[in-house]
Amino acid sequence: MCETSSPARRVGASVKRVPNTVFAGSYGALGSATMTRAYAASVSAAPLMLPGGVRATILVRGDQTEGSLTVMSDCAPAGWCLPPHRHAGENETIHVTKGRLWMVIDGERRVLAPGDTAHVPAGVLHEGGTEGDGPVERLIVFSPGGMERLFEQLAETTDPEEAFRLATAFGWTF
């Protein structure tokens, strides 16, 4: 079970504490789409087993938010890491709920602990991995939505070359 923390911190040029916020009603532009109705979901999808031993669950699909965003949770095992890469058109926001995650975003290294949040704008080089001997649990938001399709396809392969091909087909560069 994931633990929650009240304040979150944003990784970037400055570190800022912000209170937890619940949004409801009509939303403005997020990414390239506009969400005009509220959405509530119950998770019924089975977890995806991804390369590197990561277990991921798609919580909200892009098509459920009119393309505005995708929300996922995952658990990465100790020793896991993702090499430097960029997403061509998606922002990625990562909130750590358990464990520790190291990240390098645009050349700046940080270690995120439970309650910390990092935002990676589209096109920015970043990498990350588990810090220490335990797993890390994260909540991840991609905007605009649709990135869940990549992870669904990655769950169907164990071939590193195929995983690389899929990621590049979805606009990732390494």
N, C-alpha and C positions, 0 to 999 in steps of 0.2 A: 504494500500500500504506500502510495506517495504521501510525503509530508508536505504541508504548505507553510509558507512564511508570509508575514504581513507585508513588509516593504520589499520592493524590488530595486535593483541597481542596474543601470544601463552602462554597458562598456562603450567607451568612445573617448573623445577628447576630454570630457569631464564625467565624473561619476555623480549621478543624481538619484536621490531617494524619492520614490513616488508611492503614494498609497494604493492599495488594491482598489479597483474600480469595477463596478458592474454596469454594463451598457444595456440599454433597452430602447426600443422604438426605431426611428428612422435614422439611417446613417448616411454620411456624406461619402465622397469618393474614397475608395480604398483600392490602391493599385490602379487598374485601368477600368474597373467596373464600379457601379453604384449599387449599394444594397439598400433596398427600399422597404424591407420588412424584417422583423425580428425572426430569429431562428433558434429553436431549441432542439437538441438531439439527444437520443439515447444511444449508447455505443452497443452495437450488436455484432460488429465484424470481428472475426477471429484475428488474433495478432499475426503479423507477417514476420517470418524469419528471414532476415536480410544477411547479405555477406558480412563477415566479421563477427557473427554471433549476435547481431543487434535484433532485439524483438521490438517491433513497432506496431502501433494501433492507429488507424485512421479514425479520428474523432469527428471531424467535419470535412466533407468533401467540397471541392471547389464548385461543383454543380449545385450543391445545396445552398450556396451563398451567392448565386448569380455570378460566379467567377471571381468574387472578391478575395477569398482566402481559403487556405487549407489548414486544418489544425490536426496535429498528430502528437502522440506521446511515444516515447521509446525508452528502452533500457539497453545500454551498451555495456559489455563486460569489461572487466579490468584488462588493460593492455590494448584496448581498441583505439584506433585513430583513423582519421580521414585525411588524405593528403591535401596540399594546397589546391584550391579550386575556386572558380567563380560561377555564379548563376547569371546567365545573360539577362533575364527579364524578371527575376523574382527577388524580392526582399525576403530575408529569413530572420526571424526573431526566435531566440532560444532562451527558455527559462528553465533553470536547474531546480529540480524538486528534491533530489536525493543524490548524495555523492558529490564528487568534484570533477570539473571539466576544465581542461586547459584549452585556450583558444588563442590563435594569432589572427588578428583582423587588421588588414592593411598594414602589416609590419609591427603591430603592437600586441605584445603577449600579456594575457591576463589569465588568472585562475578563478573560475566561477564556483561558488558554493551554493547550497540550497538557498533559494530566495533571490539569487542574482540572475540578471537578464542581460543578454547581448543582442544587439540589433546589427545585422549585416545588410547594407543596401545592395541592390542589384548591381552586379559588375565588380564588386569589391572582393579582392583575393582574401581567402580565409582558410583556416585549417583548425583541427581540434582533435582531442582525444581524452580518454579517462585519465584522471590524475590520482595517483595512489594505487592501493591494492584492491579497491572495491569497484563495483559498477557505478554508473551514473544514470539517473533517470531525468528525462527532460520533457518539457512541453515545447513543441515547435510550431510556429506559424509561418507559412509561406504566403506572400501576397504579390501578385494576384494568385488565385487558386489554380489547381490543376496538377501540382507536383506529386500528388498522391499516385497518379498513374505511373510515374517512374518507379516509385517504391513497390507498387504492385507487380511490376515487371521484374524488378530486381529480386523479388521473393521467389521468382520462378527459375532462377539460374544460380549455379555455383561456380560458373566459369568467369574468372577475373577479366578476361578479354571481352566477354559478352557484357559484363557489368559496365566496363569502360565505354563500350559502344552505346549502350542504352543511355548512360549519363550524358554523353556528348550529343546524342539525338535529342535530349531534353534541354540542350543549351548550356551544359556544364563544360568548362574548359579547365584543363589541368596544367 
